[in-house]
């Protein structure tokens, strides 16, 4: 991505960023699921209800 911190005009900055995104190489497809790194929740104990 192009460094656009020096450009103060918002519209001009967006134009440059869009052009940089179009020019960039496409990202590789994902190897794992998107949520694979999230912390997993343990299930509550099965069986008779507590209350």
PDBQT receptor file of N, H, CA, C and O in Angstrom, charges set to zero:
ATOM      1  N   UNK A   1       0.856  -1.183   0.000  1.00  0.00    +0.000 N 
ATOM      2  CA  UNK A   1       0.000   0.000   0.000  1.00  0.00    +0.000 C 
ATOM      3  C   UNK A   1       0.894   1.236   0.000  1.00  0.00    +0.000 C 
ATOM      4  O   UNK A   1       1.925   1.280   0.672  1.00  0.00    +0.000 OA
ATOM      5  N   UNK A   2       0.483   2.213  -0.752  1.00  0.00    +0.000 N 
ATOM      6  H   UNK A   2      -0.354   2.177  -1.298  1.00  0.00    +0.000 HD
ATOM      7  CA  UNK A   2       1.255   3.451  -0.851  1.00  0.00    +0.000 C 
ATOM      8  C   UNK A   2       1.157   4.230   0.460  1.00  0.00    +0.000 C 
ATOM      9  O   UNK A   2       0.120   4.209   1.124  1.00  0.00    +0.000 OA
ATOM     10  N   UNK A   3       2.234   4.914   0.827  1.00  0.00    +0.000 N 
ATOM     11  H   UNK A   3       3.076   4.932   0.288  1.00  0.00    +0.000 HD
ATOM     12  CA  UNK A   3       2.236   5.728   2.034  1.00  0.00    +0.000 C 
ATOM     13  C   UNK A   3       1.585   7.068   1.703  1.00  0.00    +0.000 C 
ATOM     14  O   UNK A   3       2.169   7.879   0.985  1.00  0.00    +0.000 OA
ATOM     15  N   UNK A   4       0.389   7.305   2.217  1.00  0.00    +0.000 N 
ATOM     16  H   UNK A   4      -0.086   6.646   2.801  1.00  0.00    +0.000 HD
ATOM     17  CA  UNK A   4      -0.373   8.513   1.873  1.00  0.00    +0.000 C 
ATOM     18  C   UNK A   4      -0.501   9.478   3.048  1.00  0.00    +0.000 C 
ATOM     19  O   UNK A   4      -1.405  10.314   3.061  1.00  0.00    +0.000 OA
ATOM     20  N   UNK A   5       0.390   9.374   4.034  1.00  0.00    +0.000 N 
ATOM     21  H   UNK A   5       1.124   8.695   4.024  1.00  0.00    +0.000 HD
ATOM     22  CA  UNK A   5       0.277  10.240   5.216  1.00  0.00    +0.000 C 
ATOM     23  C   UNK A   5       0.563  11.700   4.877  1.00  0.00    +0.000 C 
ATOM     24  O   UNK A   5       0.081  12.596   5.569  1.00  0.00    +0.000 OA
ATOM     25  N   UNK A   6       1.338  11.952   3.824  1.00  0.00    +0.000 N 
ATOM     26  H   UNK A   6       1.730  11.224   3.261  1.00  0.00    +0.000 HD
ATOM     27  CA  UNK A   6       1.695  13.328   3.483  1.00  0.00    +0.000 C 
ATOM     28  C   UNK A   6       0.565  14.047   2.739  1.00  0.00    +0.000 C 
ATOM     29  O   UNK A   6       0.555  15.277   2.688  1.00  0.00    +0.000 OA
ATOM     30  N   UNK A   7      -0.378  13.311   2.167  1.00  0.00    +0.000 N 
ATOM     31  H   UNK A   7      -0.371  12.312   2.208  1.00  0.00    +0.000 HD
ATOM     32  CA  UNK A   7      -1.462  13.931   1.382  1.00  0.00    +0.000 C 
ATOM     33  C   UNK A   7      -2.594  14.328   2.320  1.00  0.00    +0.000 C 
ATOM     34  O   UNK A   7      -3.132  13.495   3.049  1.00  0.00    +0.000 OA
ATOM     35  N   UNK A   8      -2.949  15.614   2.292  1.00  0.00    +0.000 N 
ATOM     36  H   UNK A   8      -2.512  16.290   1.700  1.00  0.00    +0.000 HD
ATOM     37  CA  UNK A   8      -3.974  16.100   3.217  1.00  0.00    +0.000 C 
ATOM     38  C   UNK A   8      -5.373  16.003   2.621  1.00  0.00    +0.000 C 
ATOM     39  O   UNK A   8      -6.341  15.837   3.363  1.00  0.00    +0.000 OA
ATOM     40  N   UNK A   9      -5.504  16.103   1.288  1.00  0.00    +0.000 N 
ATOM     41  H   UNK A   9      -4.718  16.237   0.685  1.00  0.00    +0.000 HD
ATOM     42  CA  UNK A   9      -6.813  16.033   0.654  1.00  0.00    +0.000 C 
ATOM     43  C   UNK A   9      -7.343  14.603   0.699  1.00  0.00    +0.000 C 
ATOM     44  O   UNK A   9      -6.721  13.684   0.167  1.00  0.00    +0.000 OA
ATOM     45  N   UNK A  10      -8.498  14.424   1.339  1.00  0.00    +0.000 N 
ATOM     46  H   UNK A  10      -9.003  15.171   1.771  1.00  0.00    +0.000 HD
ATOM     47  CA  UNK A  10      -9.052  13.085   1.565  1.00  0.00    +0.000 C 
ATOM     48  C   UNK A  10      -9.373  12.366   0.261  1.00  0.00    +0.000 C 
ATOM     49  O   UNK A  10      -9.040  11.191   0.107  1.00  0.00    +0.000 OA
ATOM     50  N   UNK A  11     -10.009  13.049  -0.670  1.00  0.00    +0.000 N 
ATOM     51  H   UNK A  11     -10.279  14.003  -0.545  1.00  0.00    +0.000 HD
ATOM     52  CA  UNK A  11     -10.421  12.430  -1.936  1.00  0.00    +0.000 C 
ATOM     53  C   UNK A  11      -9.202  11.999  -2.751  1.00  0.00    +0.000 C 
ATOM     54  O   UNK A  11      -9.181  10.914  -3.332  1.00  0.00    +0.000 OA
ATOM     55  N   UNK A  12      -8.194  12.861  -2.786  1.00  0.00    +0.000 N 
ATOM     56  H   UNK A  12      -8.211  13.742  -2.315  1.00  0.00    +0.000 HD
ATOM     57  CA  UNK A  12      -6.960  12.540  -3.511  1.00  0.00    +0.000 C 
ATOM     58  C   UNK A  12      -6.269  11.318  -2.886  1.00  0.00    +0.000 C 
ATOM     59  O   UNK A  12      -5.769  10.442  -3.591  1.00  0.00    +0.000 OA
ATOM     60  N   UNK A  13      -6.253  11.284  -1.551  1.00  0.00    +0.000 N 
ATOM     61  H   UNK A  13      -6.659  11.995  -0.978  1.00  0.00    +0.000 HD
ATOM     62  CA  UNK A  13      -5.632  10.165  -0.828  1.00  0.00    +0.000 C 
ATOM     63  C   UNK A  13      -6.356   8.859  -1.137  1.00  0.00    +0.000 C 
ATOM     64  O   UNK A  13      -5.720   7.823  -1.327  1.00  0.00    +0.000 OA
ATOM     65  N   UNK A  14      -7.699   8.908  -1.189  1.00  0.00    +0.000 N 
ATOM     66  H   UNK A  14      -8.216   9.750  -1.035  1.00  0.00    +0.000 HD
ATOM     67  CA  UNK A  14      -8.480   7.709  -1.488  1.00  0.00    +0.000 C 
ATOM     68  C   UNK A  14      -8.198   7.210  -2.902  1.00  0.00    +0.000 C 
ATOM     69  O   UNK A  14      -8.105   6.005  -3.137  1.00  0.00    +0.000 OA
ATOM     70  N   UNK A  15      -8.063   8.138  -3.834  1.00  0.00    +0.000 N 
ATOM     71  H   UNK A  15      -8.138   9.116  -3.644  1.00  0.00    +0.000 HD
ATOM     72  CA  UNK A  15      -7.762   7.770  -5.224  1.00  0.00    +0.000 C 
ATOM     73  C   UNK A  15      -6.442   7.014  -5.308  1.00  0.00    +0.000 C 
ATOM     74  O   UNK A  15      -6.344   5.991  -5.987  1.00  0.00    +0.000 OA
ATOM     75  N   UNK A  16      -5.423   7.525  -4.609  1.00  0.00    +0.000 N 
ATOM     76  H   UNK A  16      -5.503   8.355  -4.057  1.00  0.00    +0.000 HD
ATOM     77  CA  UNK A  16      -4.092   6.902  -4.638  1.00  0.00    +0.000 C 
ATOM     78  C   UNK A  16      -4.130   5.519  -3.996  1.00  0.00    +0.000 C 
ATOM     79  O   UNK A  16      -3.516   4.576  -4.495  1.00  0.00    +0.000 OA
ATOM     80  N   UNK A  17      -4.861   5.403  -2.877  1.00  0.00    +0.000 N 
ATOM     81  H   UNK A  17      -5.361   6.169  -2.471  1.00  0.00    +0.000 HD
ATOM     82  CA  UNK A  17      -4.960   4.120  -2.188  1.00  0.00    +0.000 C 
ATOM     83  C   UNK A  17      -5.669   3.087  -3.053  1.00  0.00    +0.000 C 
ATOM     84  O   UNK A  17      -5.243   1.934  -3.122  1.00  0.00    +0.000 OA
ATOM     85  N   UNK A  18      -6.748   3.496  -3.713  1.00  0.00    +0.000 N 
ATOM     86  H   UNK A  18      -7.094   4.433  -3.657  1.00  0.00    +0.000 HD
ATOM     87  CA  UNK A  18      -7.487   2.578  -4.585  1.00  0.00    +0.000 C 
ATOM     88  C   UNK A  18      -6.615   2.077  -5.715  1.00  0.00    +0.000 C 
ATOM     89  O   UNK A  18      -6.631   0.893  -6.050  1.00  0.00    +0.000 OA
ATOM     90  N   UNK A  19      -5.835   3.008  -6.312  1.00  0.00    +0.000 N 
ATOM     91  H   UNK A  19      -5.822   3.970  -6.039  1.00  0.00    +0.000 HD
ATOM     92  CA  UNK A  19      -4.938   2.628  -7.407  1.00  0.00    +0.000 C 
ATOM     93  C   UNK A  19      -3.895   1.628  -6.912  1.00  0.00    +0.000 C 
ATOM     94  O   UNK A  19      -3.567   0.675  -7.618  1.00  0.00    +0.000 OA
ATOM     95  N   UNK A  20      -3.377   1.839  -5.709  1.00  0.00    +0.000 N 
ATOM     96  H   UNK A  20      -3.644   2.613  -5.136  1.00  0.00    +0.000 HD
ATOM     97  CA  UNK A  20      -2.371   0.941  -5.141  1.00  0.00    +0.000 C 
ATOM     98  C   UNK A  20      -2.963  -0.438  -4.880  1.00  0.00    +0.000 C 
ATOM     99  O   UNK A  20      -2.302  -1.455  -5.085  1.00  0.00    +0.000 OA
ATOM    100  N   UNK A  21      -4.230  -0.464  -4.421  1.00  0.00    +0.000 N 
ATOM    101  H   UNK A  21      -4.767   0.362  -4.254  1.00  0.00    +0.000 HD
ATOM    102  CA  UNK A  21      -4.888  -1.753  -4.167  1.00  0.00    +0.000 C 
ATOM    103  C   UNK A  21      -5.095  -2.527  -5.453  1.00  0.00    +0.000 C 
ATOM    104  O   UNK A  21      -4.928  -3.746  -5.481  1.00  0.00    +0.000 OA
ATOM    105  N   UNK A  22      -5.461  -1.823  -6.525  1.00  0.00    +0.000 N 
ATOM    106  H   UNK A  22      -5.596  -0.833  -6.502  1.00  0.00    +0.000 HD
ATOM    107  CA  UNK A  22      -5.677  -2.489  -7.811  1.00  0.00    +0.000 C 
ATOM    108  C   UNK A  22      -4.378  -3.052  -8.360  1.00  0.00    +0.000 C 
ATOM    109  O   UNK A  22      -4.368  -4.110  -8.990  1.00  0.00    +0.000 OA
ATOM    110  N   UNK A  23      -3.275  -2.338  -8.118  1.00  0.00    +0.000 N 
ATOM    111  H   UNK A  23      -3.284  -1.479  -7.606  1.00  0.00    +0.000 HD
ATOM    112  CA  UNK A  23      -1.975  -2.730  -8.656  1.00  0.00    +0.000 C 
ATOM    113  C   UNK A  23      -1.356  -3.887  -7.868  1.00  0.00    +0.000 C 
ATOM    114  O   UNK A  23      -0.546  -4.641  -8.408  1.00  0.00    +0.000 OA
ATOM    115  N   UNK A  24      -1.734  -4.030  -6.589  1.00  0.00    +0.000 N 
ATOM    116  H   UNK A  24      -2.392  -3.417  -6.151  1.00  0.00    +0.000 HD
ATOM    117  CA  UNK A  24      -1.135  -5.040  -5.713  1.00  0.00    +0.000 C 
ATOM    118  C   UNK A  24      -1.467  -6.448  -6.191  1.00  0.00    +0.000 C 
ATOM    119  O   UNK A  24      -2.510  -6.685  -6.800  1.00  0.00    +0.000 OA
ATOM    120  N   UNK A  25      -0.560  -7.376  -5.902  1.00  0.00    +0.000 N 
ATOM    121  H   UNK A  25       0.288  -7.184  -5.407  1.00  0.00    +0.000 HD
ATOM    122  CA  UNK A  25      -0.773  -8.774  -6.275  1.00  0.00    +0.000 C 
ATOM    123  C   UNK A  25      -1.932  -9.347  -5.471  1.00  0.00    +0.000 C 
ATOM    124  O   UNK A  25      -2.108  -8.984  -4.309  1.00  0.00    +0.000 OA
ATOM    125  N   UNK A  26      -2.729 -10.239  -6.068  1.00  0.00    +0.000 N 
ATOM    126  H   UNK A  26      -2.585 -10.534  -7.012  1.00  0.00    +0.000 HD
ATOM    127  CA  UNK A  26      -3.859 -10.806  -5.317  1.00  0.00    +0.000 C 
ATOM    128  C   UNK A  26      -3.382 -11.669  -4.154  1.00  0.00    +0.000 C 
ATOM    129  O   UNK A  26      -2.341 -12.321  -4.221  1.00  0.00    +0.000 OA
ATOM    130  N   UNK A  27      -4.167 -11.651  -3.101  1.00  0.00    +0.000 N 
ATOM    131  H   UNK A  27      -5.013 -11.121  -3.046  1.00  0.00    +0.000 HD
ATOM    132  CA  UNK A  27      -3.816 -12.433  -1.915  1.00  0.00    +0.000 C 
ATOM    133  C   UNK A  27      -4.061 -13.915  -2.194  1.00  0.00    +0.000 C 
ATOM    134  O   UNK A  27      -4.947 -14.273  -2.970  1.00  0.00    +0.000 OA
ATOM    135  N   UNK A  28      -3.272 -14.763  -1.557  1.00  0.00    +0.000 N 
ATOM    136  H   UNK A  28      -2.552 -14.472  -0.927  1.00  0.00    +0.000 HD
ATOM    137  CA  UNK A  28      -3.429 -16.205  -1.706  1.00  0.00    +0.000 C 
ATOM    138  C   UNK A  28      -4.699 -16.650  -0.980  1.00  0.00    +0.000 C 
ATOM    139  O   UNK A  28      -5.101 -16.025   0.001  1.00  0.00    +0.000 OA
ATOM    140  N   UNK A  29      -5.326 -17.714  -1.450  1.00  0.00    +0.000 N 
ATOM    141  H   UNK A  29      -4.999 -18.222  -2.247  1.00  0.00    +0.000 HD
ATOM    142  CA  UNK A  29      -6.521 -18.200  -0.736  1.00  0.00    +0.000 C 
ATOM    143  C   UNK A  29      -6.158 -18.675   0.663  1.00  0.00    +0.000 C 
ATOM    144  O   UNK A  29      -5.024 -19.076   0.923  1.00  0.00    +0.000 OA
ATOM    145  N   UNK A  30      -7.116 -18.624   1.537  1.00  0.00    +0.000 N 
ATOM    146  H   UNK A  30      -8.037 -18.299   1.326  1.00  0.00    +0.000 HD
ATOM    147  CA  UNK A  30      -6.877 -19.007   2.934  1.00  0.00    +0.000 C 
ATOM    148  C   UNK A  30      -6.537 -20.488   3.050  1.00  0.00    +0.000 C 
ATOM    149  O   UNK A  30      -7.071 -21.326   2.323  1.00  0.00    +0.000 OA
ATOM    150  N   UNK A  31      -5.631 -20.791   3.985  1.00  0.00    +0.000 N 
ATOM    151  H   UNK A  31      -5.197 -20.111   4.575  1.00  0.00    +0.000 HD
ATOM    152  CA  UNK A  31      -5.260 -22.189   4.206  1.00  0.00    +0.000 C 
ATOM    153  C   UNK A  31      -6.148 -22.819   5.272  1.00  0.00    +0.000 C 
ATOM    154  O   UNK A  31      -6.449 -24.010   5.200  1.00  0.00    +0.000 OA
ATOM    155  N   UNK A  32      -6.565 -22.042   6.250  1.00  0.00    +0.000 N 
ATOM    156  H   UNK A  32      -6.320 -21.074   6.309  1.00  0.00    +0.000 HD
ATOM    157  CA  UNK A  32      -7.438 -22.539   7.320  1.00  0.00    +0.000 C 
ATOM    158  C   UNK A  32      -8.678 -21.676   7.406  1.00  0.00    +0.000 C 
ATOM    159  O   UNK A  32      -8.802 -20.676   6.699  1.00  0.00    +0.000 OA
ATOM    160  N   UNK A  33      -9.582 -22.060   8.265  1.00  0.00    +0.000 N 
ATOM    161  H   UNK A  33      -9.481 -22.872   8.840  1.00  0.00    +0.000 HD
ATOM    162  CA  UNK A  33     -10.798 -21.288   8.456  1.00  0.00    +0.000 C 
ATOM    163  C   UNK A  33     -10.477 -19.957   9.114  1.00  0.00    +0.000 C 
ATOM    164  O   UNK A  33      -9.484 -19.848   9.834  1.00  0.00    +0.000 OA
ATOM    165  N   UNK A  34     -11.304 -18.940   8.878  1.00  0.00    +0.000 N 
ATOM    166  H   UNK A  34     -12.110 -19.029   8.293  1.00  0.00    +0.000 HD
ATOM    167  CA  UNK A  34     -11.044 -17.608   9.418  1.00  0.00    +0.000 C 
ATOM    168  C   UNK A  34     -11.050 -17.606  10.941  1.00  0.00    +0.000 C 
ATOM    169  O   UNK A  34     -10.297 -16.853  11.558  1.00  0.00    +0.000 OA
ATOM    170  N   UNK A  35     -11.882 -18.431  11.552  1.00  0.00    +0.000 N 
ATOM    171  H   UNK A  35     -12.494 -19.043  11.050  1.00  0.00    +0.000 HD
ATOM    172  CA  UNK A  35     -11.994 -18.428  13.011  1.00  0.00    +0.000 C 
ATOM    173  C   UNK A  35     -11.122 -19.457  13.696  1.00  0.00    +0.000 C 
ATOM    174  O   UNK A  35     -11.310 -19.739  14.879  1.00  0.00    +0.000 OA
ATOM    175  N   UNK A  36     -10.172 -20.021  12.974  1.00  0.00    +0.000 N 
ATOM    176  H   UNK A  36     -10.019 -19.792  12.013  1.00  0.00    +0.000 HD
ATOM    177  CA  UNK A  36      -9.363 -21.115  13.539  1.00  0.00    +0.000 C 
ATOM    178  C   UNK A  36      -8.509 -20.650  14.718  1.00  0.00    +0.000 C 
ATOM    179  O   UNK A  36      -8.191 -21.454  15.595  1.00  0.00    +0.000 OA
ATOM    180  N   UNK A  37      -8.130 -19.369  14.758  1.00  0.00    +0.000 N 
ATOM    181  H   UNK A  37      -8.389 -18.716  14.046  1.00  0.00    +0.000 HD
ATOM    182  CA  UNK A  37      -7.259 -18.879  15.839  1.00  0.00    +0.000 C 
ATOM    183  C   UNK A  37      -8.034 -18.343  17.041  1.00  0.00    +0.000 C 
ATOM    184  O   UNK A  37      -7.434 -17.970  18.050  1.00  0.00    +0.000 OA
ATOM    185  N   UNK A  38      -9.348 -18.304  16.939  1.00  0.00    +0.000 N 
ATOM    186  H   UNK A  38      -9.835 -18.608  16.120  1.00  0.00    +0.000 HD
ATOM    187  CA  UNK A  38     -10.143 -17.798  18.056  1.00  0.00    +0.000 C 
ATOM    188  C   UNK A  38     -10.118 -18.794  19.210  1.00  0.00    +0.000 C 
ATOM    189  O   UNK A  38      -9.977 -20.000  19.009  1.00  0.00    +0.000 OA
ATOM    190  N   UNK A  39     -10.258 -18.268  20.409  1.00  0.00    +0.000 N 
ATOM    191  H   UNK A  39     -10.373 -17.288  20.572  1.00  0.00    +0.000 HD
ATOM    192  CA  UNK A  39     -10.316 -19.140  21.585  1.00  0.00    +0.000 C 
ATOM    193  C   UNK A  39     -11.631 -19.911  21.553  1.00  0.00    +0.000 C 
ATOM    194  O   UNK A  39     -12.693 -19.323  21.352  1.00  0.00    +0.000 OA
ATOM    195  N   UNK A  40     -11.562 -21.214  21.749  1.00  0.00    +0.000 N 
ATOM    196  H   UNK A  40     -10.699 -21.692  21.912  1.00  0.00    +0.000 HD
ATOM    197  CA  UNK A  40     -12.758 -22.054  21.686  1.00  0.00    +0.000 C 
ATOM    198  C   UNK A  40     -13.442 -22.088  23.049  1.00  0.00    +0.000 C 
ATOM    199  O   UNK A  40     -12.787 -22.033  24.090  1.00  0.00    +0.000 OA
ATOM    200  N   UNK A  41     -14.770 -22.180  23.024  1.00  0.00    +0.000 N 
ATOM    201  H   UNK A  41     -15.302 -22.224  22.179  1.00  0.00    +0.000 HD
ATOM    202  CA  UNK A  41     -15.566 -22.189  24.238  1.00  0.00    +0.000 C 
ATOM    203  C   UNK A  41     -15.827 -23.626  24.655  1.00  0.00    +0.000 C 
ATOM    204  O   UNK A  41     -16.233 -24.444  23.830  1.00  0.00    +0.000 OA
ATOM    205  N   UNK A  42     -15.604 -23.940  25.907  1.00  0.00    +0.000 N 
ATOM    206  H   UNK A  42     -15.275 -23.275  26.577  1.00  0.00    +0.000 HD
ATOM    207  CA  UNK A  42     -15.906 -25.289  26.387  1.00  0.00    +0.000 C 
ATOM    208  C   UNK A  42     -17.417 -25.391  26.590  1.00  0.00    +0.000 C 
ATOM    209  O   UNK A  42     -18.048 -24.448  27.067  1.00  0.00    +0.000 OA
ATOM    210  N   UNK A  43     -17.981 -26.511  26.235  1.00  0.00    +0.000 N 
ATOM    211  H   UNK A  43     -17.468 -27.278  25.847  1.00  0.00    +0.000 HD
ATOM    212  CA  UNK A  43     -19.419 -26.716  26.404  1.00  0.00    +0.000 C 
ATOM    213  C   UNK A  43     -19.736 -26.961  27.883  1.00  0.00    +0.000 C 
ATOM    214  O   UNK A  43     -18.918 -27.510  28.621  1.00  0.00    +0.000 OA
ATOM    215  N   UNK A  44     -20.920 -26.552  28.298  1.00  0.00    +0.000 N 
ATOM    216  H   UNK A  44     -21.585 -26.107  27.698  1.00  0.00    +0.000 HD
ATOM    217  CA  UNK A  44     -21.358 -26.793  29.677  1.00  0.00    +0.000 C 
ATOM    218  C   UNK A  44     -21.544 -28.290  29.883  1.00  0.00    +0.000 C 
ATOM    219  O   UNK A  44     -21.750 -29.039  28.928  1.00  0.00    +0.000 OA
ATOM    220  N   UNK A  45     -21.471 -28.707  31.116  1.00  0.00    +0.000 N 
ATOM    221  H   UNK A  45     -21.304 -28.098  31.891  1.00  0.00    +0.000 HD
ATOM    222  CA  UNK A  45     -21.596 -30.137  31.429  1.00  0.00    +0.000 C 
ATOM    223  C   UNK A  45     -22.967 -30.648  31.003  1.00  0.00    +0.000 C 
ATOM    224  O   UNK A  45     -23.982 -29.983  31.211  1.00  0.00    +0.000 OA
ATOM    225  N   UNK A  46     -22.983 -31.814  30.416  1.00  0.00    +0.000 N 
ATOM    226  H   UNK A  46     -22.159 -32.354  30.247  1.00  0.00    +0.000 HD
ATOM    227  CA  UNK A  46     -24.223 -32.427  29.975  1.00  0.00    +0.000 C 
ATOM    228  C   UNK A  46     -24.916 -33.099  31.169  1.00  0.00    +0.000 C 
ATOM    229  O   UNK A  46     -24.309 -33.271  32.226  1.00  0.00    +0.000 OA
ATOM    230  N   UNK A  47     -26.158 -33.468  30.999  1.00  0.00    +0.000 N 
ATOM    231  H   UNK A  47     -26.651 -33.329  30.141  1.00  0.00    +0.000 HD
ATOM    232  CA  UNK A  47     -26.865 -34.212  32.040  1.00  0.00    +0.000 C 
ATOM    233  C   UNK A  47     -27.914 -33.380  32.717  1.00  0.00    +0.000 C 
ATOM    234  O   UNK A  47     -28.488 -32.475  32.112  1.00  0.00    +0.000 OA
ATOM    235  N   UNK A  48     -28.168 -33.681  33.978  1.00  0.00    +0.000 N 
ATOM    236  H   UNK A  48     -27.702 -34.416  34.470  1.00  0.00    +0.000 HD
ATOM    237  CA  UNK A  48     -29.245 -33.046  34.724  1.00  0.00    +0.000 C 
ATOM    238  C   UNK A  48     -28.975 -31.557  34.904  1.00  0.00    +0.000 C 
ATOM    239  O   UNK A  48     -27.842 -31.148  35.156  1.00  0.00    +0.000 OA
ATOM    240  N   UNK A  49     -30.020 -30.754  34.773  1.00  0.00    +0.000 N 
ATOM    241  H   UNK A  49     -30.941 -31.086  34.568  1.00  0.00    +0.000 HD
ATOM    242  CA  UNK A  49     -29.833 -29.306  34.903  1.00  0.00    +0.000 C 
ATOM    243  C   UNK A  49     -29.495 -28.947  36.351  1.00  0.00    +0.000 C 
ATOM    244  O   UNK A  49     -29.850 -29.670  37.282  1.00  0.00    +0.000 OA
ATOM    245  N   UNK A  50     -28.814 -27.838  36.523  1.00  0.00    +0.000 N 
ATOM    246  H   UNK A  50     -28.525 -27.250  35.767  1.00  0.00    +0.000 HD
ATOM    247  CA  UNK A  50     -28.346 -27.443  37.852  1.00  0.00    +0.000 C 
ATOM    248  C   UNK A  50     -29.490 -26.941  38.731  1.00  0.00    +0.000 C 
ATOM    249  O   UNK A  50     -29.492 -27.144  39.946  1.00  0.00    +0.000 OA
ATOM    250  N   UNK A  51     -30.466 -26.281  38.094  1.00  0.00    +0.000 N 
ATOM    251  H   UNK A  51     -30.465 -26.116  37.108  1.00  0.00    +0.000 HD
ATOM    252  CA  UNK A  51     -31.567 -25.702  38.876  1.00  0.00    +0.000 C 
ATOM    253  C   UNK A  51     -32.906 -26.156  38.358  1.00  0.00    +0.000 C 
ATOM    254  O   UNK A  51     -33.942 -25.766  38.898  1.00  0.00    +0.000 OA
TER     255      UNK A  51
